[in-house]
Amino acid sequence: MFAALGTKVTLVEALSRVLPLSSVDEDCSKVLQREMKKRKILVHLGRMVNAIEERSEMLQVIIEPSTLLSAPTNKTKGSITVSVDKVLVCIGRTPNSENMGLETIGLETDDNGWIKTNERLETNVANIYAIGDVLGPQKIMLAHVASAEGIIAADNAMGDDRNMNYRAVPGAIFTSPEVANVGLTESQARGQGHDIRSDIALFRTVGKAHVIGDIAGQVKIVSEVDTGGILGVHIIGPGAADLIAEATVAIQMKATTRDLAGTIHAHPTLSEVILEASSLAIDKPRHA
Ligand SMILES: Cc1cc2nc3c(=O)[nH]c(=O)nc-3n(C[C@H](O)[C@H](O)[C@H](O)COP(=O)(O)OP(=O)(O)OC[C@H]3O[C@@H](n4cnc5c(N)ncnc54)[C@H](O)[C@@H]3O)c2cc1C
């Protein structure tokens, strides 16, 4: 976003790809990095900021090989210094559950301080529920997850018996282009023993992308070979954060690629890229 506003941006990432989140498809990271390069964003992967020094009203950022990767490559060896006006730091979150007296009521947290709950979002203390970021990264730290958890916890506190389901949680990242995902990545699906296929449709294959002049990006559908059951959808491109809603409903309803490919999508809209990807997934591409 800053680059789009004309700022010269340098990005430093300690791991080996941009957006190195387990929920983000590796191909989305590659496309995003390619688009960043087109926007002249300098990306340093496998490197960490070691120190920031103030010198003549500028900040000297000293960038070293990452200690989070096993060995530096030729690209990441040595130290680099970048001179900048501003530094934005965006690295991880920690719980804020200390000094609240949780221990006085015997409420359990894990070793890192995240509050433990069961599927009903009840803590180990009867009638005390917890929701949101304080449950930690295992439960997905997003605003809409906190909101959904709040409803489940409130219903249970009022006598209902509902479990929180994290199977169909959409994630949206407001980079340019946007990235959005729901369900499993290819590697997560394989890791869970699924026999999968991955089908990719490019935004450039749909007319609306050309109409709005924004053709970079793709949709990837990860589905089960036998059943066509949709396990994950990964989008990078225009409107990704909105388009993921269709994929979220599909996963929530346990839809198959055949269901999506058999659904009429309005023309000309960006949603046709999902139609294209699902048509590929049943070996009936429309514009191949
Ligand atoms: C930079 C950034 C960008 C984000 N972007 C997105 C996004 O685009 N989409 C998305 O879905 N999520 C996003 N998130 C995550 C989202 O903000 C959180 O998942 C969400 O706010 C969690 O809600 P919560 O109610 O659990 O916690 P919070 O929103 O953090 O609310 C907790 C509240 O409790 C208060 N508090 C803390 N201790 C005490 C105390 N002892 N007594 C009383 N009050 C206390 C805090 O001040 C705070 O107001 C982003 C987070 C960050 C940091």
The ligand as an SDF file (V2000), in Angstrom:
LIG
                    3D

 53 58  0  0  0  0  0  0  0  0999 V2000
   -1.7710   -4.6570   12.9550 C   0  0  0  0  0  0  0  0  0  0  0  0
   -2.9070   -5.6250   13.0270 C   0  0  0  0  0  0  0  0  0  0  0  0
   -3.7290   -5.7840   11.9200 C   0  0  0  0  0  0  0  0  0  0  0  0
   -4.8150   -6.6720   11.9870 C   0  0  0  0  0  0  0  0  0  0  0  0
   -5.5940   -6.8060   10.8840 N   0  0  0  0  0  0  0  0  0  0  0  0
   -6.6420   -7.6350   10.9350 C   0  0  0  0  0  0  0  0  0  0  0  0
   -7.5140   -7.7680    9.8250 C   0  0  0  0  0  0  0  0  0  0  0  0
   -7.3300   -7.1430    8.8000 O   0  0  0  0  0  0  0  0  0  0  0  0
   -8.5590   -8.6220    9.9290 N   0  0  0  0  0  0  0  0  0  0  0  0
   -8.7770   -9.3350   11.0540 C   0  0  0  0  0  0  0  0  0  0  0  0
   -9.7340  -10.1190   11.0810 O   0  0  0  0  0  0  0  0  0  0  0  0
   -7.9810   -9.2320   12.1400 N   0  0  0  0  0  0  0  0  0  0  0  0
   -6.9240   -8.4000   12.1000 C   0  0  0  0  0  0  0  0  0  0  0  0
   -6.1150   -8.2830   13.2010 N   0  0  0  0  0  0  0  0  0  0  0  0
   -6.3990   -9.1030   14.3730 C   0  0  0  0  0  0  0  0  0  0  0  0
   -7.5340   -8.5080   15.1780 C   0  0  0  0  0  0  0  0  0  0  0  0
   -7.2270   -7.1810   15.5100 O   0  0  0  0  0  0  0  0  0  0  0  0
   -7.7030   -9.3480   16.4450 C   0  0  0  0  0  0  0  0  0  0  0  0
   -7.8450  -10.7110   16.1090 O   0  0  0  0  0  0  0  0  0  0  0  0
   -8.9340   -8.9200   17.2120 C   0  0  0  0  0  0  0  0  0  0  0  0
   -8.8550   -7.5680   17.5720 O   0  0  0  0  0  0  0  0  0  0  0  0
   -9.0630   -9.7960   18.4780 C   0  0  0  0  0  0  0  0  0  0  0  0
  -10.1290   -9.3390   19.2550 O   0  0  0  0  0  0  0  0  0  0  0  0
  -10.0760   -9.5050   20.8400 P   0  0  0  0  0  0  0  0  0  0  0  0
  -11.3550   -8.9610   21.3310 O   0  0  0  0  0  0  0  0  0  0  0  0
   -9.7020  -10.9050   21.1600 O   0  0  0  0  0  0  0  0  0  0  0  0
   -8.8420   -8.6460   21.3300 O   0  0  0  0  0  0  0  0  0  0  0  0
   -8.6170   -7.0630   21.2530 P   0  0  0  0  0  0  0  0  0  0  0  0
   -9.2790   -6.4650   20.0530 O   0  0  0  0  0  0  0  0  0  0  0  0
   -7.1400   -6.8890   21.4270 O   0  0  0  0  0  0  0  0  0  0  0  0
   -9.4070   -6.5250   22.5230 O   0  0  0  0  0  0  0  0  0  0  0  0
   -8.9270   -6.7620   23.8190 C   0  0  0  0  0  0  0  0  0  0  0  0
   -9.2800   -5.5210   24.6130 C   0  0  0  0  0  0  0  0  0  0  0  0
   -9.0500   -5.7830   25.9910 O   0  0  0  0  0  0  0  0  0  0  0  0
   -8.4540   -4.6550   26.5970 C   0  0  0  0  0  0  0  0  0  0  0  0
   -7.7570   -5.1230   27.8070 N   0  0  0  0  0  0  0  0  0  0  0  0
   -6.5920   -5.7800   27.9230 C   0  0  0  0  0  0  0  0  0  0  0  0
   -6.3040   -6.0430   29.2130 N   0  0  0  0  0  0  0  0  0  0  0  0
   -7.3470   -5.5620   29.9370 C   0  0  0  0  0  0  0  0  0  0  0  0
   -7.6590   -5.5300   31.3400 C   0  0  0  0  0  0  0  0  0  0  0  0
   -6.8320   -6.0570   32.2550 N   0  0  0  0  0  0  0  0  0  0  0  0
   -8.8090   -4.9630   31.7110 N   0  0  0  0  0  0  0  0  0  0  0  0
   -9.6670   -4.4260   30.7960 C   0  0  0  0  0  0  0  0  0  0  0  0
   -9.4170   -4.4160   29.4740 N   0  0  0  0  0  0  0  0  0  0  0  0
   -8.2760   -4.9830   29.0450 C   0  0  0  0  0  0  0  0  0  0  0  0
   -7.5320   -4.1480   25.5020 C   0  0  0  0  0  0  0  0  0  0  0  0
   -7.2080   -2.7930   25.7070 O   0  0  0  0  0  0  0  0  0  0  0  0
   -8.3840   -4.3410   24.2500 C   0  0  0  0  0  0  0  0  0  0  0  0
   -9.2150   -3.2390   23.9870 O   0  0  0  0  0  0  0  0  0  0  0  0
   -5.0440   -7.4080   13.1610 C   0  0  0  0  0  0  0  0  0  0  0  0
   -4.2150   -7.2410   14.2660 C   0  0  0  0  0  0  0  0  0  0  0  0
   -3.1640   -6.3670   14.2010 C   0  0  0  0  0  0  0  0  0  0  0  0
   -2.2970   -6.1970   15.4230 C   0  0  0  0  0  0  0  0  0  0  0  0
  1  2  1  0
  2  3  1  0
  2 52  2  0
  3  4  2  0
  4  5  1  0
  4 50  1  0
  5  6  2  0
  6  7  1  0
  6 13  1  0
  7  8  2  0
  7  9  1  0
  9 10  1  0
 10 11  2  0
 10 12  1  0
 12 13  2  0
 13 14  1  0
 14 15  1  0
 14 50  1  0
 15 16  1  0
 16 17  1  0
 16 18  1  0
 18 19  1  0
 18 20  1  0
 20 21  1  0
 20 22  1  0
 22 23  1  0
 23 24  1  0
 24 25  2  0
 24 26  1  0
 24 27  1  0
 27 28  1  0
 28 29  2  0
 28 30  1  0
 28 31  1  0
 31 32  1  0
 32 33  1  0
 33 34  1  0
 33 48  1  0
 34 35  1  0
 35 36  1  0
 35 46  1  0
 36 37  1  0
 36 45  1  0
 37 38  2  0
 38 39  1  0
 39 40  1  0
 39 45  2  0
 40 41  1  0
 40 42  2  0
 42 43  1  0
 43 44  2  0
 44 45  1  0
 46 47  1  0
 46 48  1  0
 48 49  1  0
 50 51  2  0
 51 52  1  0
 52 53  1  0
M  END
$$$$
